C-alpha cells in the first residue's frame, strides 16, 4: 500500500498541483491550508509524511513542526518554503524536519526527498520491530529461588562497569544473562558484541578480537575492525573464554589493563572503552591449576562472578518456560495456540535436561511444528523423556566414597566457618583457597554463610 501524505500550504495552486502530481505517482494525498487544520488532520488519521509550508496564516510552519514533534513524533516532516533562509532551514532540521525544499518546487526533487524520507521511515520502523523482538527474546523466565537471586544480581551489577564472569552449563542461558546486563546498563544504546572464543581457529582469533590491516596475513584482503573496537562504548561478551589460548589470554589481559591495542599488522594504537563480560562452562579454578588459564586474567574477569543454575535445579520453572516457548513458536510459525496436557508436563519436569533451556526450547519448537493437534500429550514426546524416572533430576547416583568425601568437606568447612564467625573471606584465607572457589563449594554443599559487612 502506498504511503499517505498530507500537504500543508496556504496557496491553493500549490496544494492542487502537489495533490494531482503525487496522486498520479500512487500516493494517497490529503491537503489543508493552515497549521491548525494540519494538527486536526493528524489527530484524525495517520500520515507517513507531512509536506509543511513554513509561511502559514496564524502559527507558522516551524511552530507547527515543533508541535508535531510533541503530539505525533512518528510522522516524518518535510518543510517547504518560497522565502527560505539558511537560518530557518537549520532551525527546522534541529527541530526534527527530515529535509527542506525551496519553491518553486521541482517534481524530481520532491519525489526524491519523499523516496528518501519513506526509506528512512521504513528503516526506523524495522529497527523498532527488531528492538521489540530482542526485548521479547531477552526475557528471563522463572520465579524459582535461583532465578530470583540471579535477577537480583543482574539488577545490582548492570548499572556498573564491573567486569562479570558468568559460569554455567551449556544451554543454561549465559548469553541471555550477558545481554540483560547490557540492556539494563547505561550502555544499552551502544553495541552489544559477542565472540565465541571456542569457534574461531587459533590463527584467526587475534584478528577477530583486535582487527587486522590489509595484507597482515594470508587471506587478509581488506582492513577489518576487531570485536573490541566494534564494542567501543558498549559491551563485549567473550563467550567460552576458557577455550582461549594462553597467547591470546596474554593479549586480552594487556587490553584489559591498558584499554588499548594495535590491530594485527599495524603499529597504530586504538583506544577502546568497552565493558567486558566473559562466560564459560568450564572450571577455571581447575584450568588455573593445570596451567591452561592465566590466574591474573581470571582476577581481571571475575570482578563479579555469576552462576546460572542448570534447569534440573529449577524444575518449577519448566511450566512457565514451556508456556513461553510454545506461544513464541506458535506466533512465529502461524500455528494455532497449543498447550501441553498434565501428563506431558510432568514428563518434562521429570527429565534431567542435559542440554538445559536450549534443549527444552528446541524440543518445544519441534513439537509446535510437527504436532498436528492443539493439545500436546505424552505420546508426542521423545522416547528419552518417557524413560525419565521421578528422581532422574539427580545428575548421577552418589557413591559411598562421594558421600564420605562430601561429609568430611561439609564438617570441615562448617568448623572453619565457626572459627571465623561465618565470614567467607576470612575462612577462604584461613584454608588457603580463593574466595570464589569457597563460595561455590559452600553453595554446592548447601551451606549458608554470611558475607562481610
N, C-alpha and C positions, 0 to 999 in steps of 0.2 A: 504494500500500500504506500502511495506517495505521501510525502510529508505535508503537514498542514502549516500554512504560512498566514501571518497577519501583517498587513501593510498599514502603517500609521502615518498619514500625511494630510496636511490641510489643503493641498492642491487637488481638485477633482480630476484634472487631466493626468496627474502622476498616478493617482490611485487607479483610475480606469486603465491606463497604459500597463501598469505593472500587473494588474489582475488579469488582463487579457493575455499578455505575453507568458506569464508564469503558469496560467491555466493551460495554455497550449503546450507547455512543457510537461504537463501532467501533475502539477502541484494543485492542492486544494487551497484556494486563496480566499480570505475574507479581508475587508478593508474598513477602516474607521478614520475619522478626521481629527481626533483630538486625543490627548493623553488620558483624560478621564474615561473616554469610550474604550480606549485600549485596556485599561485596568478592568473595566466591566467585562470586556470580551474574554480576557484571560481568566476571569473568575467563572465564566460560563462554560468554557470548553478548553481542552489542552491544545497548545500550539507547539510546534517544533522550533520555528524560527520567527522572530518578530523583526520586520524592517521598519525602523523607527526614525522618523524625521527629527532633527534637532530643533527646528523652529516650528513651534506649535502654539495655537492660542491657549491662553491660561498657563498651565505649567509646561515648561519647555521639555524637550526630549531627554536631556541629561537628568532632570529631576525625576522623570518617569522611569528612566533606566535604573536610577537608584532605588525607586520604589519596587520595581520588578525584581531586583536582586533580593529584596526582602520577602515579597509575597510569592514569587514564582522563580526561585533560583535555578530550576531545571531548564528554563527556557533560554535558548540562545538568541542574543540580540545583536543585530547589525544596524549601526547608525548610518543615516543618510542625510546630506545637507547640501544646500546650494551656497551657503555662506560659511563653509567650514574654515577652521583655523587649526594650526598645529596644537595650540593650547587646548582647544575643545576636543580634538581627537585624542590627545594624551589623557585628558581627564576622563573621557568616556571609556578608554581602554582600561584605566586604573579601576574604574567602577565595575568592570566586568564585560564590556562590549567585546564581541568577537572580532569585529572589523569596522572600518569607517569608509563609506563610499561617498564621493562628491558628485553633485549634479553638475551638468546634465548626465543622467545615468547611461552607462554603456551596458547593453544587453549581455555582451560577453563577460564583462566584469561582474555584473550581478549574478549571473549563472555560476561563474567560477567561485565567487565568495560563498554562494549558497551550497555548492558542492563541498567545499572545504568545511563549512560550518556543520553540515549534516554528517560528514565523515567524523569530525571531532566529537560530535554528539553521540554517534554510534559507538566510538571507542570508549567514551566516558561511561556509557550505559553498560557496555560489555565489561569494563573494569569493575563497575559496581556489582554486576552479576557475579563475576569471578570472586570478588571480595565476600559476597554473601555466601557463595558456595564454600569458600575457605572457612568462613565463620561457622557454617553448619558442620563442616567436617572436622573442625578444630574444637570439638566438644568432648569433654571428659565425662563419660557415663558411669554412674555408680555412686551409691551412698554408703558403701561399706566403710568400716573404720579405717582401713589402709588408704582408701581413696579420699576420705575426708582429710586425713593427715597430709596426703600428697597435695591436695588443693591448698591447704593452709601454707605448706612450704612454698608453693608457687607464688601465692599472694605475698609472702614475706620477701622472697628473693627477686621477683620480677622487676620491681621498680628500681633495683640497684644495677650496678655494672659488675657485680661479683661474678667470677667465673664459676660455672656449675659443671659438676661431673655426674652424669646420670648412669646408674647401674640398672641392669635388668636383663632378663632372658630375652631371646629373640621373640618378637611379636607382642611384647608387653605394652608398647606404646611410648618408647623413649623419644622418638621423633615428635610425637604429639606433645609431650611434656616440654620439649625444647621450643616448639612453635608457640605454645601457650606462654612460656616465659617471655618470648619475643613480643607476642601480641598484647601482653599486659605491661609492657615496659615503655619508657619514653621513646624508645627506638622503633616503635611499631609501624611508623610510616616510612621507615627506611628498609633496605633489603634484608630478607632472611635468606641466607645462602647455606647450602649444606653440601658436604663432600663425604662420600663413603670411602674411608681410608683402606678398606679391605678390597674394594672393587677396582682399584686403579693399579696397574703394574708399577713395580718399584722404580723403574727407569723413567716413569712419567709423573710420579706423584709430586715431585718438586715443582715441575712446570704447572701442574694442575693447581697447586696451592699458591705459588708465588708468581705465576705468569712466565712468559718467555718472549724473546725477540726473534724476529725472522732470521733463520739460519743458525739458531743456537744449537740445534741438534738435527739429526736426520728426521725429516718429516715436518720440521717447523717451517711451514711455508708462509706464515704470517705472524705478526706480533699479536700476542693474546694476553689479556689480563687474567691474573690468577684469582682464586676464590677469596683470598684475603683482601685484595683490592676491590673486588666486586661487592664485598660485605662492608666496605668502609662506611661508617656512620650507622650501620645496622648490626646484625648478629650473624656469626659464623658457627655452624654446627659441624664439629669434627666427629662424624659417626664412625663407630668401630675403631676408636682411637688405639685400642690395644693391638691392632694389626699393623701399626705404623712401624717402620724400621728404625733402628737406633740412629742411623744417619739422618733421617728425616726428623726424628724426635729432637735431635740437637738443633736443627734449623728452626723448628717450630718454637722451641724453648727460647731461642735468641729473639725471635719476633715478639714473643710474649713479654720479654724483658725490655726490649727497645722500642716496640711499636713501629718498626720499620724494617725493610728488607730490600733486596735487589732481585729483579726478575732474572731467570736463567739466561745467561749470555749477555747480561747488561751490567754496567757499572753504576747505572742510575739508582738512586735511593728513593724508595717510595714509602711515604709515611701513611699509616692507617690508624683508624680508631674504630675497632670492631669489638663487640662483646663476644667472648669465646665460650661456647658450650660444647662439652665433649660427652660422648656416650659410648658405652661398652657393655658387652655381655660376658666379658672375661674377668677373672680375679686378678686385678692389677697388683695386689699385695704379693701374690704368688709369682707373677711375672717379674716383679722387682727383685724378689729373692732369687729367681732363676737368672737374672741379669739381662732380661729381654725388654725391660721397660725402665726408663730413667726415673729415679726417685725424685730428682729435682723437678722434672716435668710434671710428675704426679702432684707434687705440692702446689705447683702453679695452677693446675687444672682443677684440683679438688678443694677449692676455697669453700664451696658449698656442695657437699655430696648429697645426691638424691638417690633413692632406691625405688624403682617401680615394681610393685608386687606382681607375682605371676597370677594368672586367672584362677588357678586351683586354690589360691589362698583367699579368694573373694568370690566364692560361688554365688553368694546372694546378689552379686551384680550381673549374673548371667541373664535373668529375665529382662531387665531394662535394656541390656545390650542387644539382646535378640530382638526386642521390640523396635529399638532404634534402627538397627541394620535392616530389618525387614521393611520398615517404612521407607528407608533410604533407597533400597534397591527396587521396591515396587514403583516408586516415583521415577527412578532413573530409567527403568525399562518399560514403563507404561503398563504395569500389571495391576490387576485388581488387588485391593488390600488383602493381605494374607495374615494368618496367625498360627501359632503352634498350640496343639492341644496339650493337656496337662501331662499326659504320659511322655510325650516327646520332650517337653520342657524338663521333666525330671531326669530323662536320659542325658540331656545336655548338661545338667548340673552334676550328674554322677561322673561324667567323663573327666579325665585328667588334663586335657588340653595342652599337650606338649608344645604346640605352636602358639598358645596363648590367644590374645584377642585377634591377632591376624588370622589364625586358623579358624576361629569362630566366624569372623567376617567373611572369609572365603566360602565357608560352608553355607552361610545364610544366602550369599549371592547365588551359589549354585542351586539351592533349593527354590529360591524365588523364581529363577529362570526355568528350571526343569519340572517343578511340581505343578500339575495342571489344576489342582484343587485349591480352594481358598484356605482350607484347613490342612496344615502340615502335621502328619502323625508319625508314630514310631516306625511304621513300615517305610517311610520316606527317608529315614536316617541311614547313614553308612553303617556297615556291619560292626566296625570297631567301636562305635558308640553304644551299640546294643549289648556288647560284651562287657561294658564297664560295670564294675561292682560298686556297691554303695560306698565302700571305703577306698575306692581307687583314686580319690583325691590325694591320698598319701603317696608321695613320689615313689618310694620303694620300701619293701619290708625292712625293718630295722634289726640288724643282727645283735647278738648278745654283746659282742665286742663294742659295737657302736653305742649301745646303751650304757655300758660301763664307762666308756670314754666321756660321753655326754654328762653322766652323773658326776664323774670326777671334775670335769670342767665347770659344771654348774656350782658344785660345792666350793671349789677353789675360788671362783670369781665372786661368789656371794661373800666368802670370808674376806677377800681383799677389798671388796666394796664397803663392808662394815668397818674395816680398819681405816678406810679413807672417807668415812662418813658419807658414802654414796656418791662421791664426786668422781665422775668418769675420767676427767683429765688427770687427776692425781693418781687414780687407780692405774690408768694406762702407763703413766710414768713409772709407777712402782713395779709393775710387772714387765716393763721393757717392751711394750708394743705401741703401735700407732693408735691414736685416739679413734680414728675412723674404723680401724680394724676391730678394736674392742667394742665400739658401738654396734657394729654389725653382728659380732659374736653374741652380745647381750640380747639383741633382737631375735636372733635365731634360737636362743635358749629361753626366750620369753621371760627375761629378767628385766624388771623395771628399775631404773636408776635415775637420779636427779641430775640435771645439768647445773654447772657452776653459775651462781648469780653474779 
